[in-house]
Amino acid sequence: MLHTILRLPDVLRQRGKSRSAHYLDIQRGLYTKPIKIGERASGWPENEVEAQNAARIAAKTKEEIRALVLKLEAARKAAS
């Protein structure tokens, strides 16, 4: 299975949010934390970005999105 990692500019473009709003969502538990892909590089798995965007399109509540974020981050740990 091929896993694509998206860098910040791609994630922001897909989300339609500013950098500061994106990182504020991460602090509030409304978006997954980035993963390290290098010493000075990070990104987000494309499948997680798609799942979170789909939840917003489906008008999920903040609580439902927080639950999705926790589920996605738990899946990362289970996969490693």
Contact map, one row per residue, 1 for C-alpha under 8 A:
11100000000000000000000000000000000000000000000000000000000000000000000000000000
11110000000000000000000000000000000000000000000000000000000000000000000000000000
11111000000000000000000000000000000000000000111000000000000000000000000000000000
01111100000000000000000000000000000000000000111000000000000000000000000000000000
00111110000000000000000000000000000000000011110000000000000000000000000000000000
00011111011000000000000000000000000000000011110000000000000000000000000000000000
00001111111000000000000000000000000000000111000000000000000000000000000000000000
00000111111100000000000000000000000000000111000000000000000000000000000000000000
00000011111110000000000000000000000000000000000000000000000000000000000000000000
00000111111111000000000000000000000000000000000000000000000000000000000000000000
00000111111111100000000000000000000000000001000010000000000000000000000000000000
00000001111111111110010000000000000000000000000000000000000000000000000000000000
00000000111111111000000000000000000000000000000000000000000000000000000000000000
00000000011111110000000000000000000000000000000000000000000000000000000000000000
00000000001111111000000000000000000000000000000000001000000000000000000000000000
00000000000111111100000000000000000000000000000000000000000000000000000000000000
00000000000110111110110000000000000000000000000000000000000000000000000000000000
00000000000100011111110000000000000000000000000000000000000000000000000000000000
00000000000100001111111000000000000000000000000000000000000000000000000000000000
00000000000000000111111100000000000000000000000000000000000000000000000000000000
00000000000000001111111110000000000000000000000000000000000000000000000000000000
00000000000100001111111111000010000000000000000000000000000000000000000000000000
00000000000000000011111111100000000000000000000000000000000000000000000000000000
00000000000000000001111111110000000000000000000000000000000000000000000000000000
00000000000000000000111111111110000000000000000000000000000000000000000000000000
00000000000000000000011111111111100000000000000000000000000000000000000000000000
00000000000000000000001111111100000000000000000000000000000000000000000000000000
00000000000000000000000111111110000000000000000000000000000000000000000000000000
00000000000000000000000011111111000000000000000000000000000000000100100000000000
00000000000000000000000011111111000000000000000000000000000001001100100000000000
00000000000000000000010011011111100000000000000000010000000000001100100000000000
00000000000000000000000001001111110000000001000100000000000000000000110110000000
00000000000000000000000001000011111000000001000000000000000000000000000010000000
00000000000000000000000000000001111100000111000000000000000000000000000000000000
00000000000000000000000000000000111110000111000000000000000000000000000000000000
00000000000000000000000000000000011111111110000000000000000000000000000000000000
00000000000000000000000000000000001111111110000000000000000000000000000000000000
00000000000000000000000000000000000111111100000000000000000000000000000000000000
00000000000000000000000000000000000111111000000000000000000000000000000000000000
00000000000000000000000000000000000111111100000000000000000000000000000000000000
00000000000000000000000000000000000111111110000000000000000000000000000000000000
00000011000000000000000000000000011111011111000000000000000000000000000000000000
00001111000000000000000000000000011110001111100000000000000000000000000000000000
00001111001000000000000000000001111000000111110110000000000000000000000000000000
00111100000000000000000000000000000000000011111110000000000000000000000000000000
00111100000000000000000000000000000000000001111111000000000000000000000000000000
00110000000000000000000000000000000000000000111111100000000000000000000000000000
00000000000000000000000000000001000000000001111111110000000000000000000100000000
00000000001000000000000000000000000000000001111111111000000000000000000000000000
00000000000000000000000000000000000000000000011111111100000000000000000000000000
00000000000000000000000000000000000000000000001111111110000000000000000000000000
00000000000000000000000000000010000000000000000111111111000000001001100000000000
00000000000000100000000000000000000000000000000011111111100000000000000000000000
00000000000000000000000000000000000000000000000001111111110000000000000000000000
00000000000000000000000000000000000000000000000000111111111100001000000000000000
00000000000000000000000000000000000000000000000000011111111100001000000000000000
00000000000000000000000000000000000000000000000000001111111100000000000000000000
00000000000000000000000000000000000000000000000000000111111100000000000000000000
00000000000000000000000000000000000000000000000000000011111110000000000000000000
00000000000000000000000000000000000000000000000000000011111111011000000000000000
00000000000000000000000000000000000000000000000000000000001111111000000000000000
00000000000000000000000000000100000000000000000000000000000111111100000000000000
00000000000000000000000000000000000000000000000000000000000011111110000000000000
00000000000000000000000000000000000000000000000000000000000111111111000000000000
00000000000000000000000000000110000000000000000000010011000111111111100000000000
00000000000000000000000000001110000000000000000000000000000001111111110000000000
00000000000000000000000000000000000000000000000000000000000000111111111000000000
00000000000000000000000000000000000000000000000000010000000000011111111100000000
00000000000000000000000000001111000000000000000000010000000000001111111110000000
00000000000000000000000000000001000000000000000000000000000000000111111111000000
00000000000000000000000000000000000000000000000000000000000000000011111111100000
00000000000000000000000000000001000000000000000100000000000000000001111111110000
00000000000000000000000000000001100000000000000000000000000000000000111111111000
00000000000000000000000000000000000000000000000000000000000000000000011111111100
00000000000000000000000000000000000000000000000000000000000000000000001111111110
00000000000000000000000000000000000000000000000000000000000000000000000111111111
00000000000000000000000000000000000000000000000000000000000000000000000011111111
00000000000000000000000000000000000000000000000000000000000000000000000001111111
00000000000000000000000000000000000000000000000000000000000000000000000000111111
00000000000000000000000000000000000000000000000000000000000000000000000000011111
